[in-house]
């Protein structure tokens, strides 16, 4: 290279573990979000009570609707990102190899993690009241009546929490790639 010439601005080869770890985390996130959606949709139970049949279903709670929507959107995003990560393993130039796409990956992962946490928190608040009730508001616990429904909701919440952890780790991988790209900046 001669004096005054600059190096070409192209992809910076980063540590191969970024691509591999990103792929693994995305597969785990997709699996956890899919499980959360399927289990929550299956959460329906009808029981006989002295006042007639009582049906507990996710459709009756706006928090559970948001839970399903957020997990479904996160699933679609992670499924697409998994395909991109698979391609990056073949080409060795994935989205974490370029500054702009690494930033985009970071921001979308961060937003998806926030959506998962929001949906999980809202669903957890509703399920907490369903399990323990709120005596001052005269809301009685329904989980002793509809145990199957509550067990399904609990399983969906656990899957969502796992998905959030995987998405948060994916965000950290994107930050690590950004740090690596910044350290190789010209």
C-alpha positions as CSV (number, residue, x, y, z in Angstrom):
1,X,0.0,0.0,0.0
2,X,1.3,3.4,-0.9
3,X,1.3,6.5,1.2
4,X,-2.0,8.4,0.9
5,X,-4.0,5.3,-0.1
6,X,-6.7,4.0,2.2
7,X,-7.7,0.5,2.9
8,X,-10.9,-0.6,1.2
9,X,-13.9,-0.4,3.4
10,X,-15.5,-3.8,3.3
11,X,-16.6,-6.3,5.8
12,X,-14.4,-6.9,8.8
13,X,-13.9,-10.6,9.5
14,X,-15.0,-11.0,13.0
15,X,-14.7,-13.9,15.4
16,X,-16.6,-16.9,13.9
17,X,-18.2,-17.5,17.2
18,X,-20.4,-14.4,16.7
19,X,-22.2,-16.2,13.7
20,X,-22.4,-19.6,15.4
21,X,-23.6,-18.2,18.7
22,X,-26.1,-15.9,17.0
23,X,-27.5,-18.9,15.1
24,X,-27.8,-21.0,18.2
25,X,-29.5,-18.2,20.2
26,X,-31.9,-17.5,17.3
27,X,-32.9,-21.2,17.0
28,X,-33.5,-21.3,20.8
29,X,-35.5,-18.1,20.7
30,X,-37.7,-19.3,17.8
31,X,-38.4,-22.5,19.6
32,X,-39.3,-20.8,22.9
33,X,-41.6,-18.2,21.3
34,X,-43.3,-20.9,19.2
35,X,-43.8,-23.0,22.4
36,X,-45.2,-19.9,24.2
37,X,-47.7,-19.2,21.4
38,X,-48.9,-22.8,21.0
39,X,-49.2,-23.5,24.7
40,X,-51.1,-20.2,25.4
41,X,-53.5,-20.9,22.4
42,X,-54.2,-24.3,23.9
43,X,-55.0,-22.8,27.3
44,X,-58.8,-23.3,27.5
45,X,-60.7,-25.1,30.2
46,X,-64.4,-25.4,31.0
47,X,-65.5,-26.5,34.5
48,X,-68.9,-27.0,36.1
49,X,-69.8,-24.7,39.0
50,X,-72.9,-24.2,41.0
51,X,-73.7,-21.1,38.9
52,X,-73.3,-23.1,35.6
53,X,-70.3,-23.9,33.4
54,X,-67.3,-21.6,33.7
55,X,-64.8,-21.3,30.8
56,X,-61.4,-19.9,31.2
57,X,-59.7,-19.0,27.9
58,X,-56.9,-16.7,26.7
59,X,-59.3,-14.8,24.4
60,X,-61.0,-13.3,27.5
61,X,-57.9,-11.4,28.6
62,X,-56.3,-8.6,26.6
63,X,-52.9,-9.3,28.3
64,X,-52.9,-12.8,27.0
65,X,-53.8,-11.5,23.5
66,X,-50.8,-9.2,23.6
67,X,-48.7,-12.1,24.9
68,X,-49.6,-14.2,21.8
69,X,-49.1,-11.3,19.4
70,X,-45.7,-10.3,20.8
71,X,-44.5,-13.9,20.9
72,X,-45.7,-14.5,17.4
73,X,-44.0,-11.4,16.0
74,X,-40.8,-12.4,17.8
75,X,-41.1,-15.9,16.4
76,X,-41.4,-14.5,12.8
77,X,-38.5,-12.2,13.3
78,X,-36.2,-14.9,14.8
79,X,-37.2,-17.4,12.1
80,X,-36.2,-14.9,9.4
81,X,-33.0,-14.0,11.3
82,X,-32.2,-17.7,11.7
83,X,-32.3,-18.1,7.9
84,X,-30.0,-15.1,7.6
85,X,-27.6,-16.5,10.2
86,X,-27.6,-19.9,8.4
87,X,-26.6,-18.0,5.2
88,X,-23.9,-16.1,7.1
89,X,-22.3,-19.4,8.2
90,X,-22.0,-20.4,4.5
91,X,-20.8,-17.1,3.2
92,X,-18.8,-16.0,6.2
93,X,-20.2,-12.5,5.8
94,X,-23.3,-12.3,7.9
95,X,-25.2,-9.3,9.2
96,X,-22.8,-8.9,12.1
97,X,-19.9,-8.4,9.6
98,X,-21.1,-4.9,8.5
99,X,-21.5,-1.9,10.8
100,X,-25.0,-0.9,9.5
101,X,-26.5,-4.4,9.7
102,X,-24.9,-5.0,13.0
103,X,-26.6,-1.9,14.4
104,X,-29.9,-2.9,12.8
105,X,-29.6,-6.4,14.3
106,X,-28.8,-4.8,17.7
107,X,-31.8,-2.5,17.6
108,X,-34.3,-5.0,16.4
109,X,-33.1,-7.6,18.9
110,X,-33.4,-5.0,21.7
111,X,-36.9,-4.1,20.6
112,X,-38.0,-7.8,20.4
113,X,-36.5,-8.4,23.9
114,X,-38.5,-5.4,25.2
115,X,-41.7,-6.7,23.5
116,X,-41.2,-10.1,25.0
117,X,-40.6,-8.7,28.5
118,X,-43.7,-6.4,28.2
119,X,-45.9,-9.2,27.1
120,X,-44.6,-11.6,29.7
121,X,-45.0,-9.0,32.5
122,X,-48.6,-8.2,31.5
123,X,-49.5,-11.9,31.3
124,X,-47.8,-12.6,34.6
125,X,-49.7,-9.8,36.3
126,X,-53.0,-11.3,35.1
127,X,-52.1,-14.8,36.0
128,X,-50.9,-13.7,39.5
129,X,-54.3,-12.3,40.2
130,X,-55.9,-15.4,38.8
131,X,-53.8,-17.5,41.1
132,X,-53.9,-15.5,44.3
133,X,-56.9,-13.1,43.8
134,X,-57.1,-9.6,45.2
135,X,-59.3,-9.5,48.3
136,X,-59.6,-5.7,48.5
137,X,-61.0,-5.6,45.0
138,X,-63.1,-8.7,45.6
139,X,-61.4,-10.6,42.8
140,X,-61.2,-14.2,43.8
141,X,-58.6,-16.7,42.7
142,X,-59.8,-18.8,39.8
143,X,-56.8,-21.2,39.6
144,X,-58.3,-23.6,42.1
145,X,-61.2,-24.1,39.7
146,X,-59.3,-24.2,36.4
147,X,-56.0,-25.8,37.2
148,X,-55.3,-27.0,33.7
149,X,-55.8,-23.5,32.3
150,X,-53.5,-22.0,34.9
151,X,-50.9,-24.7,34.3
152,X,-50.9,-24.0,30.6
153,X,-50.5,-20.3,31.2
154,X,-47.6,-21.0,33.6
155,X,-45.9,-23.1,30.9
156,X,-46.3,-20.3,28.3
157,X,-44.9,-17.8,30.7
158,X,-41.8,-19.9,31.4
159,X,-41.3,-20.3,27.6
160,X,-41.6,-16.5,27.1
161,X,-39.1,-15.9,29.9
162,X,-36.6,-18.3,28.2
163,X,-37.2,-16.6,24.9
164,X,-36.5,-13.2,26.5
165,X,-33.2,-14.5,28.0
166,X,-32.1,-15.9,24.6
167,X,-33.1,-12.6,22.9
168,X,-31.2,-10.6,25.5
169,X,-28.1,-12.8,24.9
170,X,-28.5,-12.3,21.2
171,X,-28.5,-8.6,21.8
172,X,-25.2,-8.9,23.7
173,X,-23.7,-10.9,20.8
174,X,-24.7,-8.0,18.5
175,X,-23.0,-5.5,20.8
176,X,-19.9,-7.7,20.9
177,X,-19.8,-7.7,17.1
178,X,-20.3,-3.9,17.1
179,X,-17.4,-3.5,19.5
180,X,-15.2,-5.8,17.3
181,X,-16.2,-3.7,14.2
182,X,-15.4,-0.5,16.0
183,X,-12.0,-1.7,17.0
184,X,-11.1,-2.5,13.4
185,X,-12.3,0.9,12.2
186,X,-9.9,2.8,9.9
